[in-house]
Amino acid sequence: MIEIIQFILSCLYFFAPAYAANMTPPLVRHIPALHFFDVPVDFGRKLGNARIFGGHKTWRGVAASSLVGIIFVLFQKWLFQFRYAKEFSLIDYGTVNIWLFAVLLVLGVAAGDLAAAFVKRRRRLEPGAPFVPWDQTNYVIGCFVTLGLYLKLDPDIWITLFFMTFFLHLLFNRLGYDLGLHKAKW
C-alpha cells in the first residue's frame, strides 16, 4: 500500500508544473499589469459561425501559465540535488534537457486546453459549460502527446495522472468557485 501511495505522490510531483500552469490563468485575470496580453488567442476569428477558441482563451493566460510552468520545472531541477527529491522523482532532472522538457510541458498544457475549447465551440457549448471529463483532463492529454515525443514514461503514470487529475480538478475548481476565483464549479 505504501508503494502505491508513493507512486501516486511521485506522479503528482512530476506533474506539479502542469497543475500550476493550468491554475494560473484565472489567478492572473485581474492583474492590471497583464491586461496588455488580454488578447484572445484566436484574435476574434471564427470557424463557421463559432469562435475558434472563444474570447476567454487569451495570450495573457498562455504567457502566464507558460512562465509559471517553466519556473516550477526549474524549481524541481533545483530540488533534484537533494536525495529525497531524487528518490521521489520519476525522471532524472540531472540528465534530461530541462528546457526542452519545460517547453514541451507548457506546450502540452496550452495545446490540451485550446483543443478542448476548440471542440466545445464546435459543439456550440459556451465557455464555462460542463464538458466532462475533458475540462478536467485536457492538459494531461496534451502533455501526454507533447512529452511523449521526448520522454518514454510508463503508461501507468499517465493513467494515474488522468484519473487523479480528474478528481483533483473537480476539488480545486469547486474551491476556486467558492472563493470567487473561478466561474464554473467543474
TORKOL-4160 file (C-alpha; in steps of 0.2 Angstrom, whole numbers, padded with zeros to 4 digits, m for minus):
186
<pt num="1" X="0000" Y="0000" Z="0000"/>
<pt num="2" X="0014" Y="0012" Z="0004"/>
<pt num="3" X="0022" Y="0009" Z="m0013"/>
<pt num="4" X="0005" Y="0014" Z="m0021"/>
<pt num="5" X="0004" Y="0030" Z="m0011"/>
<pt num="6" X="0022" Y="0034" Z="m0015"/>
<pt num="7" X="0019" Y="0030" Z="m0034"/>
<pt num="8" X="0004" Y="0042" Z="m0034"/>
<pt num="9" X="0013" Y="0056" Z="m0025"/>
<pt num="10" X="0028" Y="0054" Z="m0037"/>
<pt num="11" X="0016" Y="0056" Z="m0052"/>
<pt num="12" X="0008" Y="0071" Z="m0044"/>
<pt num="13" X="0025" Y="0078" Z="m0040"/>
<pt num="14" X="0031" Y="0075" Z="m0058"/>
<pt num="15" X="0015" Y="0084" Z="m0065"/>
<pt num="16" X="0015" Y="0098" Z="m0052"/>
<pt num="17" X="0022" Y="0111" Z="m0065"/>
<pt num="18" X="0007" Y="0107" Z="m0076"/>
<pt num="19" X="m0005" Y="0109" Z="m0062"/>
<pt num="20" X="0002" Y="0126" Z="m0058"/>
<pt num="21" X="0002" Y="0131" Z="m0076"/>
<pt num="22" X="m0016" Y="0126" Z="m0078"/>
<pt num="23" X="m0022" Y="0135" Z="m0062"/>
<pt num="24" X="m0013" Y="0151" Z="m0067"/>
<pt num="25" X="m0025" Y="0159" Z="m0080"/>
<pt num="26" X="m0039" Y="0163" Z="m0068"/>
<pt num="27" X="m0027" Y="0169" Z="m0055"/>
<pt num="28" X="m0019" Y="0182" Z="m0066"/>
<pt num="29" X="m0036" Y="0188" Z="m0074"/>
<pt num="30" X="m0037" Y="0203" Z="m0063"/>
<pt num="31" X="m0018" Y="0209" Z="m0063"/>
<pt num="32" X="m0018" Y="0226" Z="m0071"/>
<pt num="33" X="0000" Y="0225" Z="m0077"/>
<pt num="34" X="m0005" Y="0209" Z="m0088"/>
<pt num="35" X="m0020" Y="0217" Z="m0097"/>
<pt num="36" X="m0008" Y="0221" Z="m0111"/>
<pt num="37" X="m0009" Y="0202" Z="m0115"/>
<pt num="38" X="m0028" Y="0202" Z="m0114"/>
<pt num="39" X="m0030" Y="0197" Z="m0132"/>
<pt num="40" X="m0039" Y="0182" Z="m0137"/>
<pt num="41" X="m0028" Y="0168" Z="m0144"/>
<pt num="42" X="m0040" Y="0167" Z="m0159"/>
<pt num="43" X="m0039" Y="0186" Z="m0162"/>
<pt num="44" X="m0058" Y="0185" Z="m0163"/>
<pt num="45" X="m0059" Y="0174" Z="m0178"/>
<pt num="46" X="m0072" Y="0162" Z="m0182"/>
<pt num="47" X="m0073" Y="0145" Z="m0190"/>
<pt num="48" X="m0090" Y="0143" Z="m0197"/>
<pt num="49" X="m0102" Y="0153" Z="m0186"/>
<pt num="50" X="m0092" Y="0150" Z="m0170"/>
<pt num="51" X="m0076" Y="0157" Z="m0162"/>
<pt num="52" X="m0061" Y="0146" Z="m0165"/>
<pt num="53" X="m0057" Y="0145" Z="m0146"/>
<pt num="54" X="m0068" Y="0159" Z="m0138"/>
<pt num="55" X="m0064" Y="0176" Z="m0131"/>
<pt num="56" X="m0059" Y="0169" Z="m0114"/>
<pt num="57" X="m0043" Y="0160" Z="m0121"/>
<pt num="58" X="m0031" Y="0174" Z="m0120"/>
<pt num="59" X="m0012" Y="0177" Z="m0123"/>
<pt num="60" X="m0012" Y="0183" Z="m0105"/>
<pt num="61" X="m0017" Y="0166" Z="m0099"/>
<pt num="62" X="m0005" Y="0157" Z="m0111"/>
<pt num="63" X="0010" Y="0168" Z="m0107"/>
<pt num="64" X="0007" Y="0167" Z="m0088"/>
<pt num="65" X="0004" Y="0149" Z="m0087"/>
<pt num="66" X="0019" Y="0145" Z="m0098"/>
<pt num="67" X="0030" Y="0156" Z="m0086"/>
<pt num="68" X="0023" Y="0148" Z="m0071"/>
<pt num="69" X="0025" Y="0130" Z="m0078"/>
<pt num="70" X="0044" Y="0134" Z="m0083"/>
<pt num="71" X="0048" Y="0141" Z="m0066"/>
<pt num="72" X="0040" Y="0125" Z="m0057"/>
<pt num="73" X="0051" Y="0114" Z="m0069"/>
<pt num="74" X="0067" Y="0124" Z="m0064"/>
<pt num="75" X="0062" Y="0123" Z="m0046"/>
<pt num="76" X="0061" Y="0104" Z="m0047"/>
<pt num="77" X="0078" Y="0103" Z="m0056"/>
<pt num="78" X="0085" Y="0113" Z="m0041"/>
<pt num="79" X="0077" Y="0101" Z="m0029"/>
<pt num="80" X="0084" Y="0086" Z="m0038"/>
<pt num="81" X="0101" Y="0090" Z="m0029"/>
<pt num="82" X="0093" Y="0083" Z="m0013"/>
<pt num="83" X="0092" Y="0064" Z="m0010"/>
<pt num="84" X="0074" Y="0064" Z="m0006"/>
<pt num="85" X="0069" Y="0073" Z="m0022"/>
<pt num="86" X="0080" Y="0061" Z="m0032"/>
<pt num="87" X="0071" Y="0046" Z="m0024"/>
<pt num="88" X="0054" Y="0054" Z="m0027"/>
<pt num="89" X="0056" Y="0059" Z="m0045"/>
<pt num="90" X="0050" Y="0049" Z="m0060"/>
<pt num="91" X="0063" Y="0057" Z="m0071"/>
<pt num="92" X="0081" Y="0061" Z="m0069"/>
<pt num="93" X="0082" Y="0080" Z="m0069"/>
<pt num="94" X="0101" Y="0079" Z="m0070"/>
<pt num="95" X="0101" Y="0071" Z="m0087"/>
<pt num="96" X="0085" Y="0077" Z="m0095"/>
<pt num="97" X="0086" Y="0093" Z="m0106"/>
<pt num="98" X="0077" Y="0104" Z="m0094"/>
<pt num="99" X="0072" Y="0117" Z="m0106"/>
<pt num="100" X="0065" Y="0105" Z="m0119"/>
<pt num="101" X="0056" Y="0096" Z="m0105"/>
<pt num="102" X="0049" Y="0113" Z="m0099"/>
<pt num="103" X="0044" Y="0119" Z="m0116"/>
<pt num="104" X="0035" Y="0103" Z="m0121"/>
<pt num="105" X="0026" Y="0103" Z="m0104"/>
<pt num="106" X="0019" Y="0120" Z="m0105"/>
<pt num="107" X="0015" Y="0117" Z="m0124"/>
<pt num="108" X="0005" Y="0102" Z="m0119"/>
<pt num="109" X="m0004" Y="0112" Z="m0106"/>
<pt num="110" X="m0009" Y="0125" Z="m0118"/>
<pt num="111" X="m0012" Y="0113" Z="m0133"/>
<pt num="112" X="m0024" Y="0102" Z="m0122"/>
<pt num="113" X="m0034" Y="0117" Z="m0116"/>
<pt num="114" X="m0035" Y="0125" Z="m0133"/>
<pt num="115" X="m0040" Y="0109" Z="m0141"/>
<pt num="116" X="m0054" Y="0106" Z="m0128"/>
<pt num="117" X="m0060" Y="0124" Z="m0131"/>
<pt num="118" X="m0060" Y="0121" Z="m0150"/>
<pt num="119" X="m0071" Y="0106" Z="m0148"/>
<pt num="120" X="m0083" Y="0115" Z="m0136"/>
<pt num="121" X="m0085" Y="0129" Z="m0148"/>
<pt num="122" X="m0089" Y="0116" Z="m0162"/>
<pt num="123" X="m0102" Y="0108" Z="m0151"/>
<pt num="124" X="m0109" Y="0125" Z="m0148"/>
<pt num="125" X="m0105" Y="0125" Z="m0129"/>
<pt num="126" X="m0102" Y="0141" Z="m0120"/>
<pt num="127" X="m0086" Y="0145" Z="m0111"/>
<pt num="128" X="m0089" Y="0138" Z="m0093"/>
<pt num="129" X="m0102" Y="0125" Z="m0099"/>
<pt num="130" X="m0098" Y="0107" Z="m0092"/>
<pt num="131" X="m0088" Y="0096" Z="m0104"/>
<pt num="132" X="m0084" Y="0081" Z="m0093"/>
<pt num="133" X="m0071" Y="0074" Z="m0092"/>
<pt num="134" X="m0061" Y="0084" Z="m0105"/>
<pt num="135" X="m0062" Y="0100" Z="m0095"/>
<pt num="136" X="m0054" Y="0092" Z="m0081"/>
<pt num="137" X="m0041" Y="0082" Z="m0091"/>
<pt num="138" X="m0037" Y="0091" Z="m0107"/>
<pt num="139" X="m0020" Y="0096" Z="m0101"/>
<pt num="140" X="m0015" Y="0079" Z="m0096"/>
<pt num="141" X="m0019" Y="0073" Z="m0113"/>
<pt num="142" X="m0010" Y="0087" Z="m0121"/>
<pt num="143" X="0006" Y="0084" Z="m0110"/>
<pt num="144" X="0005" Y="0065" Z="m0114"/>
<pt num="145" X="0006" Y="0070" Z="m0133"/>
<pt num="146" X="0020" Y="0083" Z="m0132"/>
<pt num="147" X="0030" Y="0075" Z="m0118"/>
<pt num="148" X="0028" Y="0058" Z="m0126"/>
<pt num="149" X="0038" Y="0065" Z="m0141"/>
<pt num="150" X="0053" Y="0066" Z="m0129"/>
<pt num="151" X="0051" Y="0055" Z="m0113"/>
<pt num="152" X="0046" Y="0037" Z="m0113"/>
<pt num="153" X="0036" Y="0035" Z="m0097"/>
<pt num="154" X="0027" Y="0020" Z="m0091"/>
<pt num="155" X="0008" Y="0021" Z="m0096"/>
<pt num="156" X="0003" Y="0018" Z="m0078"/>
<pt num="157" X="0010" Y="0036" Z="m0075"/>
<pt num="158" X="m0002" Y="0043" Z="m0087"/>
<pt num="159" X="m0017" Y="0033" Z="m0082"/>
<pt num="160" X="m0014" Y="0038" Z="m0064"/>
<pt num="161" X="m0012" Y="0056" Z="m0069"/>
<pt num="162" X="m0028" Y="0056" Z="m0079"/>
<pt num="163" X="m0039" Y="0049" Z="m0065"/>
<pt num="164" X="m0030" Y="0059" Z="m0051"/>
<pt num="165" X="m0031" Y="0075" Z="m0061"/>
<pt num="166" X="m0050" Y="0072" Z="m0065"/>
<pt num="167" X="m0054" Y="0071" Z="m0046"/>
<pt num="168" X="m0041" Y="0085" Z="m0040"/>
<pt num="169" X="m0048" Y="0096" Z="m0054"/>
<pt num="170" X="m0066" Y="0095" Z="m0048"/>
<pt num="171" X="m0060" Y="0098" Z="m0030"/>
<pt num="172" X="m0049" Y="0113" Z="m0034"/>
<pt num="173" X="m0062" Y="0121" Z="m0046"/>
<pt num="174" X="m0075" Y="0119" Z="m0033"/>
<pt num="175" X="m0064" Y="0128" Z="m0020"/>
<pt num="176" X="m0059" Y="0141" Z="m0033"/>
<pt num="177" X="m0078" Y="0144" Z="m0037"/>
<pt num="178" X="m0082" Y="0146" Z="m0019"/>
<pt num="179" X="m0068" Y="0158" Z="m0017"/>
<pt num="180" X="m0074" Y="0168" Z="m0032"/>
<pt num="181" X="m0058" Y="0164" Z="m0042"/>
<pt num="182" X="m0066" Y="0153" Z="m0055"/>
<pt num="183" X="m0083" Y="0155" Z="m0064"/>
<pt num="184" X="m0088" Y="0137" Z="m0065"/>
<pt num="185" X="m0089" Y="0123" Z="m0052"/>
<pt num="186" X="m0082" Y="0110" Z="m0063"/>
